[in-house]
Amino acid sequence: MNSRLPLAIGIENYKRMIDKPYYYVDKTLMIKELLDKGGSVNLFTRPRRFGKTLALSMIQK
């Protein structure tokens, strides 16, 4: 039996990812730090499939 959780490849919605048993790295403290520092513009430069859209869905209502 394989006890590893599957990777959430292609899932861009935080709630959907949490509701299913996917492997997840919690980045909420990083997002809190980003929001606390403020700034008029924040640039996210990462390769495709790096979690940019997922991170944004975490801070949406």
N, CA, C and O atoms as a GROMACS GRO file, in nm:
protein
  244
    1MET      N    1   0.085  -0.119   0.000
    1MET     CA    2   0.000   0.000   0.000
    1MET      C    3   0.088   0.124   0.000
    1MET      O    4   0.185   0.132   0.076
    2ASN      N    5   0.055   0.219  -0.083
    2ASN     CA    6   0.130   0.344  -0.096
    2ASN      C    7   0.067   0.448  -0.004
    2ASN      O    8  -0.048   0.487  -0.025
    3SER      N    9   0.142   0.495   0.097
    3SER     CA   10   0.087   0.591   0.192
    3SER      C   11   0.120   0.735   0.154
    3SER      O   12   0.088   0.827   0.229
    4ARG      N   13   0.183   0.756   0.040
    4ARG     CA   14   0.215   0.892  -0.004
    4ARG      C   15   0.091   0.961  -0.058
    4ARG      O   16   0.006   0.900  -0.123
    5LEU      N   17   0.082   1.090  -0.028
    5LEU     CA   18  -0.028   1.169  -0.082
    5LEU      C   19   0.006   1.212  -0.224
    5LEU      O   20   0.123   1.238  -0.254
    6PRO      N   21  -0.094   1.219  -0.312
    6PRO     CA   22  -0.066   1.263  -0.448
    6PRO      C   23  -0.037   1.413  -0.452
    6PRO      O   24  -0.083   1.488  -0.366
    7LEU      N   25   0.040   1.455  -0.551
    7LEU     CA   26   0.066   1.597  -0.571
    7LEU      C   27  -0.056   1.663  -0.634
    7LEU      O   28  -0.126   1.600  -0.713
    8ALA      N   29  -0.080   1.786  -0.600
    8ALA     CA   30  -0.197   1.858  -0.651
    8ALA      C   31  -0.161   1.930  -0.781
    8ALA      O   32  -0.173   2.052  -0.790
    9ILE      N   33  -0.117   1.855  -0.880
    9ILE     CA   34  -0.075   1.913  -1.008
    9ILE      C   35  -0.198   1.960  -1.084
    9ILE      O   36  -0.291   1.884  -1.106
   10GLY      N   37  -0.197   2.087  -1.122
   10GLY     CA   38  -0.307   2.145  -1.199
   10GLY      C   39  -0.421   2.198  -1.116
   10GLY      O   40  -0.514   2.256  -1.172
   11ILE      N   41  -0.419   2.181  -0.986
   11ILE     CA   42  -0.526   2.232  -0.900
   11ILE      C   43  -0.489   2.372  -0.855
   11ILE      O   44  -0.386   2.392  -0.791
   12GLU      N   45  -0.574   2.469  -0.888
   12GLU     CA   46  -0.545   2.608  -0.861
   12GLU      C   47  -0.635   2.666  -0.752
   12GLU      O   48  -0.623   2.784  -0.718
   13ASN      N   49  -0.725   2.586  -0.699
   13ASN     CA   50  -0.819   2.634  -0.599
   13ASN      C   51  -0.783   2.575  -0.463
   13ASN      O   52  -0.779   2.453  -0.446
   14TYR      N   53  -0.757   2.663  -0.367
   14TYR     CA   54  -0.712   2.620  -0.234
   14TYR      C   55  -0.813   2.529  -0.165
   14TYR      O   56  -0.776   2.425  -0.112
   15LYS      N   57  -0.940   2.568  -0.166
   15LYS     CA   58  -1.042   2.489  -0.098
   15LYS      C   59  -1.053   2.349  -0.159
   15LYS      O   60  -1.064   2.250  -0.086
   16ARG      N   61  -1.049   2.342  -0.289
   16ARG     CA   62  -1.057   2.211  -0.356
   16ARG      C   63  -0.938   2.123  -0.317
   16ARG      O   64  -0.953   2.002  -0.296
   17MET      N   65  -0.820   2.183  -0.307
   17MET     CA   66  -0.702   2.107  -0.273
   17MET      C   67  -0.706   2.057  -0.129
   17MET      O   68  -0.664   1.945  -0.101
   18ILE      N   69  -0.756   2.139  -0.038
   18ILE     CA   70  -0.762   2.102   0.103
   18ILE      C   71  -0.870   1.996   0.128
   18ILE      O   72  -0.853   1.908   0.212
   19ASP      N   73  -0.980   2.004   0.053
   19ASP     CA   74  -1.089   1.908   0.072
   19ASP      C   75  -1.050   1.766   0.031
   19ASP      O   76  -1.107   1.669   0.082
   20LYS      N   77  -0.956   1.753  -0.060
   20LYS     CA   78  -0.910   1.622  -0.105
   20LYS      C   79  -0.775   1.593  -0.039
   20LYS      O   80  -0.706   1.686   0.003
   21PRO      N   81  -0.736   1.468  -0.030
   21PRO     CA   82  -0.607   1.435   0.035
   21PRO      C   83  -0.488   1.453  -0.058
   21PRO      O   84  -0.436   1.355  -0.112
   22TYR      N   85  -0.444   1.577  -0.076
   22TYR     CA   86  -0.326   1.606  -0.159
   22TYR      C   87  -0.210   1.649  -0.071
   22TYR      O   88  -0.230   1.700   0.039
   23TYR      N   89  -0.089   1.628  -0.119
   23TYR     CA   90   0.030   1.678  -0.052
   23TYR      C   91   0.028   1.830  -0.062
   23TYR      O   92   0.001   1.884  -0.169
   24TYR      N   93   0.054   1.898   0.048
   24TYR     CA   94   0.043   2.043   0.053
   24TYR      C   95   0.150   2.102   0.144
   24TYR      O   96   0.173   2.051   0.253
   25VAL      N   97   0.215   2.208   0.099
   25VAL     CA   98   0.310   2.282   0.181
   25VAL      C   99   0.243   2.412   0.222
   25VAL      O  100   0.208   2.494   0.136
   26ASP      N  101   0.225   2.431   0.350
   26ASP     CA  102   0.155   2.548   0.402
   26ASP      C  103   0.240   2.674   0.386
   26ASP      O  104   0.350   2.683   0.441
   27LYS      N  105   0.188   2.771   0.312
   27LYS     CA  106   0.258   2.896   0.286
   27LYS      C  107   0.186   3.015   0.350
   27LYS      O  108   0.212   3.129   0.313
   28THR      N  109   0.098   2.989   0.444
   28THR     CA  110   0.017   3.097   0.500
   28THR      C  111   0.102   3.201   0.574
   28THR      O  112   0.069   3.319   0.570
   29LEU      N  113   0.208   3.160   0.641
   29LEU     CA  114   0.292   3.259   0.710
   29LEU      C  115   0.366   3.347   0.611
   29LEU      O  116   0.391   3.464   0.638
   30MET      N  117   0.401   3.292   0.496
   30MET     CA  118   0.464   3.373   0.393
   30MET      C  119   0.366   3.475   0.337
   30MET      O  120   0.403   3.590   0.311
   31ILE      N  121   0.241   3.435   0.320
   31ILE     CA  122   0.137   3.526   0.270
   31ILE      C  123   0.108   3.634   0.374
   31ILE      O  124   0.091   3.750   0.338
   32LYS      N  125   0.103   3.596   0.503
   32LYS     CA  126   0.082   3.695   0.608
   32LYS      C  127   0.192   3.800   0.607
   32LYS      O  128   0.166   3.919   0.620
   33GLU      N  129   0.316   3.755   0.591
   33GLU     CA  130   0.429   3.848   0.586
   33GLU      C  131   0.416   3.942   0.467
   33GLU      O  132   0.443   4.062   0.479
   34LEU      N  133   0.374   3.889   0.353
   34LEU     CA  134   0.355   3.971   0.234
   34LEU      C  135   0.248   4.077   0.257
   34LEU      O  136   0.265   4.194   0.221
   35LEU      N  137   0.136   4.037   0.319
   35LEU     CA  138   0.027   4.131   0.344
   35LEU      C  139   0.065   4.233   0.451
   35LEU      O  140   0.027   4.350   0.441
   36ASP      N  141   0.139   4.191   0.554
   36ASP     CA  142   0.180   4.283   0.660
   36ASP      C  143   0.276   4.389   0.610
   36ASP      O  144   0.270   4.504   0.655
   37LYS      N  145   0.363   4.353   0.518
   37LYS     CA  146   0.459   4.449   0.465
   37LYS      C  147   0.395   4.549   0.371
   37LYS      O  148   0.448   4.658   0.350
   38GLY      N  149   0.281   4.513   0.316
   38GLY     CA  150   0.210   4.603   0.227
   38GLY      C  151   0.282   4.617   0.094
   38GLY      O  152   0.343   4.522   0.045
   39GLY      N  153   0.274   4.733   0.038
   39GLY     CA  154   0.335   4.758  -0.092
   39GLY      C  155   0.228   4.779  -0.196
   39GLY      O  156   0.125   4.712  -0.195
   40SER      N  157   0.252   4.873  -0.285
   40SER     CA  158   0.151   4.901  -0.387
   40SER      C  159   0.153   4.798  -0.499
   40SER      O  160   0.051   4.776  -0.564
   41VAL      N  161   0.269   4.735  -0.520
   41VAL     CA  162   0.282   4.633  -0.625
   41VAL      C  163   0.364   4.518  -0.571
   41VAL      O  164   0.468   4.539  -0.508
   42ASN      N  165   0.319   4.397  -0.596
   42ASN     CA  166   0.395   4.277  -0.561
   42ASN      C  167   0.411   4.193  -0.687
   42ASN      O  168   0.312   4.160  -0.753
   43LEU      N  169   0.533   4.160  -0.719
   43LEU     CA  170   0.562   4.085  -0.840
   43LEU      C  171   0.597   3.941  -0.803
   43LEU      O  172   0.688   3.917  -0.723
   44PHE      N  173   0.524   3.846  -0.862
   44PHE     CA  174   0.549   3.705  -0.838
   44PHE      C  175   0.611   3.646  -0.966
   44PHE      O  176   0.540   3.621  -1.064
   45THR      N  177   0.738   3.626  -0.963
   45THR     CA  178   0.806   3.570  -1.081
   45THR      C  179   0.854   3.429  -1.047
   45THR      O  180   0.959   3.410  -0.988
   46ARG      N  181   0.776   3.334  -1.086
   46ARG     CA  182   0.810   3.194  -1.068
   46ARG      C  183   0.770   3.118  -1.193
   46ARG      O  184   0.686   3.165  -1.269
   47PRO      N  185   0.828   3.002  -1.215
   47PRO     CA  186   0.794   2.924  -1.334
   47PRO      C  187   0.650   2.872  -1.329
   47PRO      O  188   0.583   2.880  -1.226
   48ARG      N  189   0.606   2.820  -1.440
   48ARG     CA  190   0.472   2.758  -1.445
   48ARG      C  191   0.464   2.647  -1.341
   48ARG      O  192   0.564   2.584  -1.308
   49ARG      N  193   0.344   2.625  -1.292
   49ARG     CA  194   0.317   2.518  -1.195
   49ARG      C  195   0.392   2.535  -1.064
   49ARG      O  196   0.429   2.437  -0.999
   50PHE      N  197   0.415   2.660  -1.024
   50PHE     CA  198   0.490   2.685  -0.901
   50PHE      C  199   0.400   2.731  -0.787
   50PHE      O  200   0.449   2.756  -0.677
   51GLY      N  201   0.269   2.741  -0.810
   51GLY     CA  202   0.175   2.773  -0.703
   51GLY      C  203   0.134   2.918  -0.692
   51GLY      O  204   0.081   2.958  -0.589
   52LYS      N  205   0.156   2.998  -0.795
   52LYS     CA  206   0.119   3.140  -0.789
   52LYS      C  207  -0.032   3.157  -0.778
   52LYS      O  208  -0.080   3.230  -0.691
   53THR      N  209  -0.108   3.091  -0.864
   53THR     CA  210  -0.253   3.103  -0.863
   53THR      C  211  -0.311   3.043  -0.735
   53THR      O  212  -0.405   3.098  -0.679
   54LEU      N  213  -0.256   2.933  -0.690
   54LEU     CA  214  -0.301   2.871  -0.566
   54LEU      C  215  -0.278   2.965  -0.447
   54LEU      O  216  -0.366   2.978  -0.361
   55ALA      N  217  -0.164   3.029  -0.442
   55ALA     CA  218  -0.134   3.123  -0.334
   55ALA      C  219  -0.233   3.240  -0.335
   55ALA      O  220  -0.276   3.285  -0.229
   56LEU      N  221  -0.268   3.288  -0.453
   56LEU     CA  222  -0.365   3.396  -0.462
   56LEU      C  223  -0.504   3.350  -0.420
   56LEU      O  224  -0.578   3.427  -0.358
   57SER      N  225  -0.540   3.226  -0.451
   57SER     CA  226  -0.673   3.177  -0.411
   57SER      C  227  -0.683   3.162  -0.259
   57SER      O  228  -0.792   3.164  -0.204
   58MET      N  229  -0.568   3.146  -0.191
   58MET     CA  230  -0.568   3.136  -0.045
   58MET      C  231  -0.610   3.267   0.021
   58MET      O  232  -0.670   3.265   0.129
   59ILE      N  233  -0.579   3.380  -0.042
   59ILE     CA  234  -0.609   3.509   0.022
   59ILE      C  235  -0.742   3.568  -0.027
   59ILE      O  236  -0.784   3.673   0.021
   60GLN      N  237  -0.807   3.501  -0.122
   60GLN     CA  238  -0.940   3.545  -0.166
   60GLN      C  239  -1.043   3.501  -0.064
   60GLN      O  240  -1.019   3.410   0.015
   61LYS      N  241  -1.158   3.565  -0.068
   61LYS     CA  242  -1.269   3.526   0.020
   61LYS      C  243  -1.320   3.390  -0.015
   61LYS      O  244  -1.413   3.341   0.049
   0.00000   0.00000   0.00000
